[in-house]
Amino acid sequence: MTRRPLCVICLLVIGWLLVSGKYGMNEDSSWTARFYDKKVTVTGQLVKQEQSTTSNQLYLKNNSILYQSKSYKIPNQKQILIFTEDNTSYRAGSLLTVSGICQEIQEPGNPGQFNLKKYYEIKEIQMVLNKGKVLNAGRTYWHIRQFLWDVRERFKWTFLQIANEENASVLDAMLLGDKKELDPEVKKLYQDNGIAHILAISGLHISMLGMALHKLLRKLGISWYLSGAAAGAIMSAYGLMTGFGVSTTRAVIMFLVYLLAGILGRTYDILSALALSAILILMGNPRYLTDAGFLLSFSAVLGVAVLAPVIRNICNCKNKLLESFLVSLAIQFTTIPIVLFFYFEIPLYGVLLNLVVIPLMSLVLGFGIAGGMAGLIFVPAGIFLVSPCYYILGLYKYLCAAVLNLPLAKIIVGKPDLWQMVVYYLLLLAICLIKPQKKSGEIFKWVWGTALMMFLISRQPGNGMRITFLDVGQGDGICIQAPGGINCLIDGGSSDVKQVGSKRIEPFLKSRGIRKIDYLFISHMDADHINGILELLEAYALNLAGENASGVSIRHLVLPKLSKKDEEYLEIEKLAKKIK
């Protein structure tokens, strides 16, 4: 460790953030409460614009707020998010004056529910406005960023010309970092199988594209210094064009460190580069320490850099396919606690699926970029070059659907406590450090160590009685966890929360590690009691049909006795017969 001072500094920074509480610092934003549900006028610079067929989102910084003839200033690093139906494209960095209704950002009311307030805090969004209307747009703008925005929009248009809508949206996500038009079913399919990482601009993309570009320039006879500077500048511009998400930022920093090491004639050390990127990201925004993307990105690289060599040495692996499997397994080991903490379930076959997905990604990136560039000039040429992507993306979709038909494709475990995660990683560290003298001792250590870690991380509270009244907005939903592992759900619906079943009820059940509902009671047929139940029944019906592996199973359905069965009653009966 003494030869890696950046790693020591990184650990000190993380320790300081944890002890001081800076990672979760909540600056006093109570003053924004005076604006809730009020119409305000804001002025700020446009730093980001996300457009889709249904909405337009504007992100402003360096903001001032005008309300009742009084002006208020928001710190420079804070942003305001504005939702507007105006589809006008504005220039990057232009000064916009926008009016809108200030929206209160609600905290989650149930365990497992997505924390939108925390998400906005991590993104440094101080205020959200609905029904935005742009009153004025300045003429000055950031020329470089606007050029990159124009390039991205041009590529998006080209992908729509050379590919069908679904494949174009996937290429937009993979190559341009734009997921706005991504088909929700495709996104969920990738998430359910543990390959959603290919939809994010990350180290996989930066290393493939950056290294390919650097090697090409070197083969053309350009010096290491000039080729490195060119590759670094282009990858930095690519990161800026795609939005510089946390995984992209990490990957670009590590790639720049690699190029700098080559220019200086030094050895590239992946752990030092990883530590430097963590320091720079956390010093810029300490809240990333609690962000799923940050934790998964860094833990995956740690799995590749630290754990994979240990496992390879134990197996004495010389086979490339087996080596790839062991690397994928190492990533799984280091990310399981984080995956469970945020998503509550494990895609069991993701390790195997990634053996096919990741190698083919180089072809998707290569042919996707080639097709996009050719399509800018001549659309038929773009169609020809991008055609291999159709078959690869089709293969991804087929494999994902096939894997979900396998037993235990997704295992609902529940959300672990922090102490469980800490002990899990301590056990993993101990397994790596302990060196038995015999080969049989190594096998024994890993078998029993892995079993102990899995038991520990999946352990849920005892079988006592737990009754939870769910926050479903205007409606009802009660979960009863009875002794003996009996789970009951009484009603589940809402008149004011959309997708209450998939957004609130199902995440709660999964966070508690509830894989099955033994008794599902419906008191009556009003929408605010049953629309979430319908979602659960439909998800489970798809699960049994082999189309979805994420539905919570339902053993018994108890319906009220009615003299006259209405349409909703008949629909529930129909679904119940499907899952009988």
Secondary structure by P-SEA (a helix, b strand, c coil): ccccaaaaaaaaaaaaaaaacccccccccccccccccbbbbbbbbbccccccccbbbbbbccbbbbcccbbbbccccbbbbbbbccccccccccbbbbbbbbbbbccccccccccaaaaaaaacccccccccccccccccccaaaaaaaaaaaaaaaaaaacccaaaaaaaaaacccccccccaaaaaaaaaacccccccccaaaaaaaaaaaaaaaaaacccaaaaaaaaaaaaaaaaaaacccaaaaaaaaaaaaaaaaaaacbbbbaaaaaaaaaaaaaaacccccccaaaaaaaaaaaaaccaaaaaaaaaccccaaaaaaaaaaaaaaacaaaaaacccccccaaaaaaaacccaaaaaaaaaaaaaaaaaccaaaaaaaaaaaaaaaaaaaaaaaaaaaccccccccccccaaaaaaaaaaaaaaaacccccaaaaaaaaaaaaaaaaaaaaccccccbbbbbcccccbbbbbbbcccbbbbbcbbbbccccccccccaaaaaaaaccccccbbbbccccccccaaaaaaaaaaaaaaacccccbbbbcbbbbcccccccaaaaaaaaaaaaac
